[in-house]
């Protein structure tokens, strides 16, 4: 999956890791919403990696992903795990 560009020259504060299931409806909505938020609210302060569990199942196992979409967001030494449908 291509990485959305939400970077500038500043140091990154957040690393977002979004696990999706191909181009399924909820996965597509989550991908669009996270990219929008990153560009609008976190511009220059985040990186996004989108992992399609159909293409990289070992990553889903490694991160204990049981449902998709799932967003893991890390800030410095903390980790936030969001397990919910994202609003449209």
C-alpha positions as CSV (number, residue, x, y, z in Angstrom):
1,X,0.0,0.0,0.0
2,X,1.3,3.5,-0.8
3,X,2.0,5.7,2.2
4,X,-0.1,8.9,2.3
5,X,2.1,12.0,2.5
6,X,1.4,14.0,5.7
7,X,4.9,15.0,6.3
8,X,6.7,18.3,6.4
9,X,10.2,19.1,7.6
10,X,9.2,18.9,11.3
11,X,10.0,16.0,13.6
12,X,7.2,13.4,13.6
13,X,5.2,13.1,16.8
14,X,2.9,10.3,15.8
15,X,3.2,7.1,14.0
16,X,-0.2,5.7,12.8
17,X,-0.5,2.1,11.7
18,X,-3.8,1.3,10.1
19,X,-4.8,-2.3,9.5
20,X,-7.4,-2.8,6.7
21,X,-9.0,-5.7,4.9
22,X,-8.4,-4.9,1.2
23,X,-10.9,-2.5,-0.2
24,X,-13.8,-3.5,1.9
25,X,-16.3,-0.7,2.8
26,X,-15.2,-0.1,6.4
27,X,-11.5,-0.4,5.5
28,X,-11.9,2.2,2.7
29,X,-13.8,4.5,5.0
30,X,-11.2,4.2,7.7
31,X,-8.3,4.8,5.2
32,X,-10.0,7.9,3.8
33,X,-10.8,9.3,7.3
34,X,-7.4,8.7,8.8
35,X,-5.7,10.3,5.8
36,X,-8.1,13.3,6.0
37,X,-7.4,13.7,9.8
38,X,-3.7,13.4,9.3
39,X,-3.6,16.0,6.6
40,X,-6.0,18.4,8.3
41,X,-5.1,18.0,12.0
42,X,-1.6,16.4,12.2
43,X,0.0,17.7,9.1
44,X,3.8,17.5,9.4
45,X,3.6,15.6,12.7
46,X,2.7,12.1,11.6
47,X,3.5,9.2,9.4
48,X,0.9,6.6,8.3
49,X,1.5,3.0,7.4
50,X,-1.5,1.2,5.9
51,X,-1.3,-2.6,6.2
52,X,-3.7,-4.7,4.2
53,X,-4.1,-7.9,6.2
54,X,-4.9,-9.8,3.0
55,X,-1.5,-8.9,1.6
56,X,0.5,-9.0,4.9
57,X,-1.1,-11.4,7.3
58,X,2.1,-12.0,9.3
59,X,2.0,-8.3,10.3
60,X,-1.6,-8.7,11.6
61,X,-0.4,-11.7,13.7
62,X,2.6,-9.9,14.9
63,X,0.5,-6.9,16.1
64,X,-2.3,-9.1,17.4
65,X,-4.9,-7.7,15.0
66,X,-8.2,-9.5,15.4
67,X,-10.6,-7.1,13.6
68,X,-10.3,-4.6,10.8
69,X,-10.1,-1.7,10.5
70,X,-7.8,-1.2,13.5
71,X,-5.7,1.8,14.1
72,X,-2.6,1.7,16.3
73,X,-1.2,5.2,17.1
74,X,2.1,5.7,18.8
75,X,3.3,8.9,20.3
76,X,6.9,8.9,21.6
77,X,6.7,6.0,24.1
78,X,3.0,5.6,24.4
79,X,0.6,3.5,22.4
80,X,-3.1,4.0,21.7
81,X,-5.2,1.2,20.2
82,X,-8.5,2.2,18.6
83,X,-11.0,-0.6,17.9
84,X,-14.1,1.0,16.5
85,X,-15.7,2.1,13.3
86,X,-14.5,5.5,12.3
87,X,-17.2,8.2,11.6
88,X,-17.8,9.2,8.0
